[in-house]
Amino acid sequence: VSIISDGGTVTLTGWYSYYAKDQKHEIVNAVIENFEEGASAEDATVSGVIQEADGSKLYRVTGMLHNFDSQYFTFDLTDETGTIYVLDVQNKDEWASKIKPFGTVTVTGKYSFYPRGQVHQLESVTIESFTDPQVVDATFYDVTNNGSTTTVYRITGTAATINEDGSFQMESGIYTGLYGMVVPTPSNYDSWSSKLKVGQQ
């Protein structure tokens, strides 16, 4: 079993090389002389990570995965306290076929801040676990009065005021204290654009 693990400090000897094709600086013919394990990950919420903003710590965060970009393997992670952007996933090949939007993911990573876009993020990330999303059947009332931003809901209503970009208003049809709900352009709108019509459920 290897004693080398992420986040530790390694001492080695070797020759410097530059790989022009990938523009990488390298140490070749390396010999490891010593390794010290890094600090274990600290369990945290998204808001806790952002408030502490300590780039030297390794955080463990659990939340809902969404806005997944399969090309770059980046995503947003949202828990009850906020949202953080996740990038630079070290074990993405292991999880590429398992990740689905709106599932629950646990990751470890280090905090960084991208000032140009004012983005809080986790980088040098390792995915520890992933659970497929669970869909909860609900009414308009359930969602608007007891809804959670980390739960995936299935609701039924009447499509109304469909816009050119595919966004639309969905109405409950039955008075429940809410006349309608705005639905931004669905991710699979192209598959339903010819079928979605005003007045249909």
C-alpha positions in Angstrom: 0.0 0.0 0.0 1.4 3.4 -1.0 2.2 5.8 1.8 1.9 8.8 -0.5 -1.4 10.7 -0.3 -2.9 14.0 -1.4 -2.0 17.1 0.7 1.2 15.7 2.1 4.7 17.2 1.9 7.2 15.3 -0.2 11.0 15.7 -0.5 12.8 14.3 -3.6 15.8 14.6 -5.8 15.8 14.7 -9.6 16.7 16.5 -12.8 14.8 19.5 -14.2 13.1 19.2 -17.6 10.7 21.2 -19.6 8.1 19.4 -21.7 7.4 22.0 -24.5 4.3 20.2 -26.0 2.3 20.6 -22.8 4.3 23.5 -21.5 5.1 21.7 -18.3 8.0 22.0 -15.9 9.1 18.6 -14.7 11.4 16.8 -12.3 12.5 13.6 -14.0 14.3 10.5 -12.7 12.9 11.5 -9.3 13.8 9.7 -6.1 11.6 10.3 -3.0 13.6 10.9 0.1 10.8 11.7 2.6 7.0 12.2 2.9 4.9 13.7 5.6 1.1 13.4 5.6 -0.9 16.6 5.4 -3.6 17.7 7.8 -6.8 15.7 7.6 -9.8 17.4 6.0 -12.0 19.6 8.1 -15.8 19.1 7.8 -17.4 22.4 6.9 -20.4 24.0 5.3 -20.2 26.2 2.2 -20.7 29.4 4.2 -18.1 28.2 6.7 -15.5 27.8 4.0 -16.3 31.2 2.4 -16.2 33.0 5.7 -13.0 31.4 6.9 -11.4 31.7 3.4 -8.2 29.8 4.4 -6.4 28.6 1.3 -4.1 26.5 3.4 -6.8 24.2 4.9 -8.3 21.1 3.4 -12.1 21.3 3.7 -14.7 18.5 3.3 -18.0 19.7 2.1 -21.3 17.9 1.2 -24.1 19.3 -0.9 -26.1 19.1 -4.1 -24.3 19.1 -7.4 -25.6 21.2 -10.2 -24.5 23.3 -13.2 -22.3 20.4 -14.1 -19.9 21.0 -17.1 -18.9 17.6 -18.3 -16.2 19.0 -20.7 -14.2 20.7 -17.9 -15.6 18.6 -15.0 -16.7 21.7 -13.0 -19.9 22.2 -11.0 -21.6 24.2 -8.3 -22.0 22.6 -4.9 -24.9 23.9 -2.8 -25.9 23.1 0.7 -28.3 24.8 3.1 -25.9 27.7 3.7 -24.8 28.7 0.2 -23.1 27.7 -3.1 -19.4 27.3 -4.1 -17.8 26.6 -7.5 -15.8 23.3 -7.8 -13.0 22.8 -10.2 -9.7 21.0 -10.7 -11.1 17.6 -9.7 -8.2 15.2 -9.3 -10.1 11.9 -9.6 -12.5 12.9 -12.3 -11.8 9.8 -14.4 -13.1 7.6 -11.6 -16.3 9.6 -11.3 -17.0 10.7 -14.8 -19.6 8.0 -15.5 -21.3 8.3 -12.1 -21.9 12.0 -11.7 -25.5 13.2 -12.3 -26.9 16.7 -11.8 -28.8 17.2 -8.5 -27.1 14.3 -6.8 -25.4 14.6 -3.4 -21.6 14.9 -3.5 -19.0 15.0 -0.8 -15.7 16.5 -1.8 -12.4 17.7 -0.2 -10.5 20.6 -1.5 -8.9 24.0 -0.8 -10.5 27.4 -0.9 -9.6 30.0 -3.5 -11.2 33.2 -4.7 -11.3 34.3 -8.4 -11.5 38.1 -8.2 -12.3 38.8 -11.8 -15.6 36.9 -11.5 -16.0 37.4 -7.7 -16.2 33.6 -7.4 -15.6 31.6 -4.3 -14.3 28.2 -5.3 -12.8 24.8 -4.2 -9.9 23.6 -6.1 -7.5 20.6 -6.0 -10.6 18.7 -5.3 -11.1 15.0 -4.6 -14.6 13.5 -4.8 -15.2 11.1 -1.9 -18.7 10.0 -2.5 -21.8 10.6 -4.7 -25.4 9.7 -4.2 -27.9 9.7 -7.1 -30.6 12.4 -6.8 -33.9 11.5 -5.2 -36.9 13.2 -6.7 -39.8 14.2 -4.4 -43.3 14.5 -5.7 -44.8 17.8 -4.5 -47.5 20.4 -5.0 -47.0 24.1 -5.5 -47.8 24.7 -1.9 -45.2 22.2 -0.7 -42.4 23.8 -2.8 -43.1 27.4 -2.0 -43.9 27.0 1.7 -41.5 24.1 2.8 -39.2 23.8 -0.2 -35.5 23.3 0.1 -32.9 24.5 -2.4 -31.1 21.2 -2.1 -34.1 19.0 -3.0 -35.2 17.9 -6.5 -39.0 18.2 -6.9 -41.5 16.8 -9.4 -44.5 19.1 -9.8 -47.4 19.2 -12.3 -49.1 22.3 -13.6 -50.4 24.1 -16.6 -47.9 25.7 -19.0 -48.6 29.4 -19.6 -46.9 32.4 -21.2 -44.1 30.4 -23.0 -41.2 32.7 -24.0 -39.0 32.4 -27.0 -36.0 31.2 -24.9 -38.1 28.3 -23.6 -38.8 29.8 -20.2 -42.4 29.8 -19.1 -45.0 30.4 -16.4 -46.5 27.3 -14.8 -49.8 27.6 -13.1 -51.3 25.2 -10.4 -54.8 25.2 -11.7 -56.0 25.0 -8.1 -55.8 27.9 -5.7 -53.1 27.0 -3.1 -52.0 30.5 -2.2 -49.8 30.8 -5.4 -51.1 31.5 -8.9 -48.0 30.5 -10.8 -44.3 29.6 -10.8 -41.6 30.8 -13.2 -39.6 28.1 -14.9 -36.3 29.2 -16.5 -35.4 27.4 -19.8 -35.4 23.7 -19.0 -32.1 21.8 -19.7 -33.9 19.5 -22.1 -36.1 22.1 -23.7 -34.9 21.2 -27.2 -36.5 17.8 -26.9 -39.8 19.3 -25.8 -40.0 22.6 -27.7 -42.4 21.2 -30.4 -44.7 19.6 -27.8 -44.9 22.3 -25.1 -48.0 24.4 -25.7 -49.9 26.9 -23.6 -52.7 25.4 -21.6 -51.2 21.9 -21.5 -49.9 20.0 -18.4 
